[in-house]
């Protein structure tokens, strides 16, 4: 796939005040349980720049690692016990993948309560200083999982074609929480025969096959190009 969108160079100062340029951030959020945020996040990372960093921020038990066929590292608790997030913490937890790297915020859900407020945002911004494209699987975000969402250049809202009302509710919640509605991108999927049939009947739903084609990434790139990077304080 051709890349019409130029990614910022690593470490290059584009701000004019001595700060390193931040990479683009895409957060994937589920409108309901089992929406498929992991599948969508992996698909986006694979279609993005070669140095994409995928962050599994689903504190309810993210399964990005398993979906990629990677074994859990013995004793690895991710950020559960980390108080300060810096480049060394990020590099220690990064695992190489075919598209770039993976970082799990908390591979052990039973320790998620140890993660301090602000850790999710700190980690994401640290990753954005070293990678030109960062993808966060936020699952159904609450607490630290929601922090990166408000920083996102694009928020991909994933939902099944039969759950249109759930998508509307999730979108409203995101906006009430402070998300820019222009940056929310709908991703209606149809994993079942029933949902595919409904999608064909309802012409107001544009179904996206996140596994077998690259339309979702094209939509993300289009939204990024249209809105440009957001200001982050």
CORKANOR-V741809 format. One record per pair of residues at least 6 apart in sequence whose C-alpha atoms are under 6 Angstrom apart, sorted by the first residue. I is the first residue (numbers start at 0). GAP is how many residues later the second one is. Records with the same first field share a line. If there is no record, write none. Layout:
I->GAP ; GAP
This chain:
6->125
7->124
9->120
10->9
11->8 ; 9
12->6 ; 7 ; 8
13->7
21->106 ; 107
22->105 ; 108 ; 109 ; 110
23->109
24->109 ; 110 ; 127 ; 128
25->109 ; 126 ; 127 ; 128 ; 129
26->108 ; 109 ; 122 ; 125 ; 128
27->9 ; 109 ; 110 ; 127 ; 128
28->109 ; 110 ; 111 ; 128
29->7 ; 109 ; 110 ; 127 ; 128
30->128 ; 135 ; 136 ; 139
34->123 ; 124
36->102
37->26
39->170
40->96
43->173
44->7
45->53
49->49 ; 50
50->49
51->48 ; 81 ; 82
52->47 ; 48 ; 49 ; 81
53->48 ; 80 ; 81 ; 82
54->47 ; 48 ; 49 ; 81
55->48 ; 81
56->48 ; 80 ; 81 ; 88
57->80 ; 81
58->50
59->49
60->48
76->29 ; 30
77->26 ; 27 ; 28
78->26 ; 27
79->26 ; 31 ; 32 ; 34 ; 35
84->38
92->10
93->8 ; 9
94->6 ; 7
116->27
119->24 ; 27
120->26 ; 27
137->7
149->29
152->76 ; 77
153->29
154->28 ; 29 ; 30
155->28 ; 29
156->28 ; 29 ; 30
157->29 ; 30
158->29
159->28 ; 29 ; 30
160->27 ; 28 ; 29 ; 34
161->33
187->19 ; 20
188->18 ; 19
189->6
